[in-house]
């Protein structure tokens, strides 16, 4: 949940949750990756005693991934504006919402292409002993992070989401029945996000990285599995946004849109 926790300031509730997570998660993840990925790669290359030409090749592969991630970010404020405009309309334009979802998933698909290519380039650049040393470093780093635990982060995240949910419901004067229905929609989205989280994803990748030769079919299978999880999140978000739209009156939707805008502007 570490990456999702970083969204707590934006994932406020309801439409903010559905739009902010769907359209904001990739943006913040790209920024986080831009900070964390170089440090992890440098540590792995140091452990492998990589030569300058090997480092240059892997840095080039890394930069292509970071460029692809940055392109998925786009203008997050414009992304949010599009979804809020869809949410404000009556009736909800299901085709336009599906198109927005497809556009986001296509961006993630392009990132997947860049990651697979970079992974292959890095495998080719290093010798088997170097790959083993790099993998051992990354495994130890992942183990250290896991031992620190993330339960407290999850508790903080859920406490913030609950507080913001209640504030949003109060702002739109939601009835008791509406509150129950909207909280249920929120929780289904959160469950989909938790199911799609990437904890443990490094293990099968590192196993592939040390293998010789590289199993391209297994690498593509991992990529497809991750994209499938993102598809499930997209389904939950579209369904949840539709449920919320149906539950609220037009004036309530306008109030919610205004509330979301006031709590998400300038949070890039």
Secondary structure as UniProt FT lines:
FT   HELIX           2..5
FT   TURN            6..10
FT   HELIX           14..48
FT   HELIX           52..73
FT   HELIX           76..88
FT   HELIX           94..125
FT   HELIX           128..148
FT   HELIX           151..171
FT   TURN            172..173
FT   HELIX           176..195
FT   TURN            199..200
FT   HELIX           201..210
FT   HELIX           216..247
FT   HELIX           250..264
FT   TURN            265..266
//
